[in-house]
């Protein structure tokens, strides 16, 4: 099971917070020993410890949308990701084969009203850098 550590609505310098979040992420590295990744800008930091199940070669996280404005850190497995990908042919430029990347495509097209379309086990956070908003969800 992957590990996710995030800080949103950052008021102080991310240069100060980034090492702290990296230290927190290091403490949960046992949950995802295959890859450690971090995204940081002036308002948000997302760190991810990956346990690779689908697309071990290119599914490193946090994942960014093609325009770089949506940032995703996710844990889980989206069982119907292949079917979901088909509905975005010609509309979304997938960069990986990761099942979790469909979350970015769904969010980009539908906003927060897409959770019921996913069949699987998951928890994730999306940071929308353009709107400075975040969305955190899990399966039910």
C-alpha positions as CSV (number, residue, x, y, z in Angstrom):
1,X,0.0,0.0,0.0
2,X,1.5,3.4,-1.1
3,X,2.0,6.2,1.3
4,X,0.9,9.9,0.8
5,X,1.9,13.0,2.7
6,X,0.5,16.4,1.7
7,X,0.4,20.0,2.8
8,X,-2.1,22.4,1.3
9,X,-2.9,26.1,1.8
10,X,0.7,26.6,2.7
11,X,1.3,30.0,4.4
12,X,5.0,29.8,5.0
13,X,7.9,29.1,2.6
14,X,7.8,25.7,1.0
15,X,11.5,25.8,1.3
16,X,11.0,25.4,5.1
17,X,8.2,22.8,4.8
18,X,9.6,20.6,2.1
19,X,12.3,19.0,4.2
20,X,9.8,18.4,7.0
21,X,7.4,16.7,4.5
22,X,10.3,14.7,3.1
23,X,11.1,13.5,6.6
24,X,7.5,12.5,7.2
25,X,7.4,10.7,3.9
26,X,10.6,8.8,4.8
27,X,8.8,7.5,7.9
28,X,6.2,5.8,5.7
29,X,8.6,4.6,3.0
30,X,8.0,1.0,4.1
31,X,4.5,1.3,2.6
32,X,5.9,2.1,-0.9
33,X,9.5,1.1,-1.4
34,X,9.5,1.2,-5.2
35,X,9.7,5.0,-5.7
36,X,9.7,8.2,-3.7
37,X,8.4,11.4,-5.4
38,X,7.6,14.9,-4.4
39,X,5.8,17.9,-6.0
40,X,6.2,21.3,-4.4
41,X,5.1,24.8,-5.4
42,X,4.4,28.0,-3.4
43,X,1.1,26.7,-2.1
44,X,1.2,22.9,-1.9
45,X,3.5,20.0,-1.3
46,X,2.6,16.4,-2.2
47,X,4.9,13.5,-1.4
48,X,4.3,9.9,-2.5
49,X,5.9,6.6,-1.6
50,X,5.0,4.0,-4.3
51,X,4.3,0.4,-4.1
52,X,4.2,-0.5,-7.9
53,X,1.4,-2.8,-9.0
54,X,0.3,-1.5,-12.4
55,X,2.9,0.1,-14.7
56,X,6.0,-0.2,-12.5
57,X,8.2,1.5,-15.2
58,X,6.4,4.8,-15.7
59,X,3.7,5.2,-13.1
60,X,5.8,7.2,-10.7
61,X,4.0,9.7,-8.6
62,X,2.9,12.4,-8.0
63,X,1.4,12.3,-11.5
64,X,0.9,15.6,-13.4
65,X,-1.8,16.3,-16.0
66,X,-0.5,17.1,-19.5
67,X,-0.7,20.9,-18.8
68,X,1.0,20.4,-15.4
69,X,-1.9,22.1,-13.6
70,X,-3.3,19.0,-11.9
71,X,-1.1,17.0,-9.5
72,X,-2.2,13.6,-8.2
73,X,-0.9,11.4,-5.4
74,X,-2.9,8.1,-5.2
75,X,-3.0,4.7,-3.6
76,X,-5.0,1.9,-4.9
77,X,-6.0,0.0,-7.9
78,X,-8.6,1.1,-10.4
79,X,-10.0,-2.2,-11.8
80,X,-11.8,-0.6,-14.8
81,X,-9.0,1.8,-15.8
82,X,-8.8,0.3,-19.3
83,X,-12.5,0.9,-20.0
84,X,-12.2,4.4,-18.6
85,X,-9.2,5.2,-20.7
86,X,-11.2,4.4,-23.9
87,X,-13.6,7.2,-23.2
88,X,-10.8,9.7,-23.3
89,X,-9.2,8.7,-26.6
90,X,-8.4,11.9,-28.5
91,X,-9.4,14.0,-25.4
92,X,-6.6,13.3,-22.9
93,X,-2.9,12.7,-23.5
94,X,-2.0,9.9,-21.2
95,X,1.7,9.9,-20.2
96,X,1.8,6.5,-18.5
97,X,0.0,3.2,-18.4
98,X,-0.8,3.7,-14.7
99,X,-4.3,2.8,-13.7
100,X,-4.3,5.9,-11.4
101,X,-3.7,8.4,-14.3
102,X,-7.4,7.9,-15.3
103,X,-8.2,9.9,-12.1
104,X,-6.6,13.0,-13.6
105,X,-8.5,12.6,-16.9
106,X,-11.8,12.1,-15.0
107,X,-11.3,15.1,-12.8
108,X,-10.2,17.3,-15.7
109,X,-13.4,16.5,-17.6
110,X,-16.0,16.1,-14.8
111,X,-14.7,17.9,-11.7
112,X,-15.4,16.1,-8.5
113,X,-18.4,14.2,-9.8
114,X,-16.6,11.1,-11.1
115,X,-15.9,8.8,-8.1
116,X,-18.8,6.4,-8.8
117,X,-17.4,5.7,-12.3
118,X,-14.3,4.1,-10.8
119,X,-14.4,0.4,-9.7
120,X,-11.6,-0.3,-7.3
121,X,-9.9,0.3,-4.1
122,X,-8.3,3.8,-3.8
123,X,-7.5,6.9,-1.9
124,X,-6.1,10.0,-3.5
125,X,-5.5,13.7,-3.4
126,X,-5.5,16.1,-6.4
127,X,-4.1,19.6,-6.2
128,X,-5.4,22.0,-8.8
129,X,-2.5,24.5,-9.1
130,X,-4.5,26.8,-11.4
131,X,-7.4,27.2,-9.0
132,X,-5.4,26.6,-5.8
133,X,-7.9,24.0,-4.8
134,X,-7.6,20.4,-3.6
135,X,-9.8,17.3,-3.7
136,X,-9.3,14.4,-1.4
137,X,-11.3,11.2,-1.8
138,X,-11.4,7.5,-1.2
139,X,-13.5,4.5,-2.3
140,X,-16.7,3.7,-0.5
